[in-house]
Amino acid sequence: MKWGNVFIAAIFEVGWVMGLKYANSLIEWGATIVCIIVSFYLLMKATSVLPVGTLYAVFTGLGTAGTVVIGMVLGEPVQLVKLLLIVMLLCGVLGLKLTTGEKKGEAES
């Protein structure tokens, strides 16, 4: 579940980044602030059991990829080069996650 927290935190990161661009009402700004709080809470929780360098690289990589994809869904130009670079980014994030060793006892956390 520790990597699950990072994945969920990245989803909320996409939410607050998109909220910074598109929020126009008090409710939308409130949702943006909630996304910021949840994202950073889950990220801080994950830092207690995961290597910070790898965790942050995975978090920002997933957040970046998600933000670009959502931006394309909402009307930003879709370019093949962008899509290929997102795939490369996600391969790097997956590679970092797979090569990060866990200390004994971390697997149960």
C-alpha positions in Angstrom: 0.0 0.0 0.0 3.0 2.3 0.4 3.5 2.7 -3.3 -0.3 2.9 -3.6 -0.2 6.0 -1.5 2.4 7.5 -3.9 0.1 6.7 -6.9 -2.9 8.2 -5.2 -0.8 11.3 -4.2 0.1 11.7 -7.8 -3.5 11.6 -8.9 -4.3 14.4 -6.4 -1.2 16.3 -7.7 -2.8 16.2 -11.2 -6.0 17.5 -9.6 -4.4 20.5 -7.9 -2.2 21.4 -10.9 -5.2 21.3 -13.2 -7.2 23.2 -10.5 -4.6 26.0 -10.5 -5.2 26.4 -14.2 -8.9 26.0 -14.5 -10.5 26.9 -11.1 -12.9 29.8 -11.4 -15.2 29.4 -8.4 -14.8 29.2 -4.7 -15.8 25.5 -4.8 -13.2 24.7 -7.5 -10.5 26.6 -5.5 -11.6 24.7 -2.4 -11.3 21.4 -4.2 -7.8 22.5 -5.5 -6.7 23.2 -1.9 -8.1 19.8 -0.7 -6.1 18.1 -3.5 -2.9 19.9 -2.4 -3.4 18.8 1.2 -4.2 15.2 0.4 -1.4 15.0 -2.1 1.3 16.2 0.3 -0.1 14.2 3.2 0.1 11.0 1.3 3.6 11.9 0.0 4.8 12.7 3.6 3.3 9.4 4.8 5.1 7.5 2.1 8.5 9.1 2.9 8.5 7.4 6.3 8.9 3.9 4.7 10.2 4.5 1.2 13.6 5.9 -0.1 12.9 9.6 -0.6 14.9 10.0 -3.9 13.0 7.2 -5.7 9.7 8.2 -4.1 10.0 11.8 -5.3 11.1 10.7 -8.8 8.1 8.4 -9.1 5.7 10.9 -7.7 6.8 13.8 -10.0 7.0 11.5 -13.0 3.5 10.2 -12.5 2.2 13.7 -11.8 3.9 15.1 -14.9 2.6 12.3 -17.1 -0.9 12.6 -15.7 -1.0 16.4 -16.1 0.1 16.2 -19.7 -2.4 13.5 -20.5 -5.3 15.4 -18.8 -4.2 18.5 -20.6 -4.5 16.8 -23.9 -7.9 15.4 -23.0 -9.0 19.0 -22.1 -7.9 20.4 -25.4 -4.2 20.9 -25.5 -2.5 19.8 -28.7 -1.8 16.1 -29.0 1.6 15.4 -30.5 3.2 12.1 -31.1 6.5 13.3 -29.7 4.8 14.3 -26.5 3.2 10.8 -26.2 6.5 9.1 -26.8 8.3 11.2 -24.2 5.5 10.4 -21.7 6.0 6.7 -22.4 9.8 7.1 -21.9 9.1 9.0 -18.6 6.9 6.3 -17.3 9.4 3.6 -18.3 12.0 5.5 -16.3 9.7 5.8 -13.3 8.8 2.1 -13.5 12.5 1.2 -13.8 13.3 3.3 -10.7 10.6 1.6 -8.7 11.6 -1.9 -9.8 15.3 -1.3 -9.0 14.7 0.2 -5.5 15.5 -2.5 -3.0 13.4 -2.7 0.2 14.9 -3.2 3.6 13.8 -6.3 5.5 10.5 -5.5 7.3 9.4 -2.8 4.8 7.3 -5.2 2.8 4.8 -5.5 5.6 4.3 -1.8 6.0 
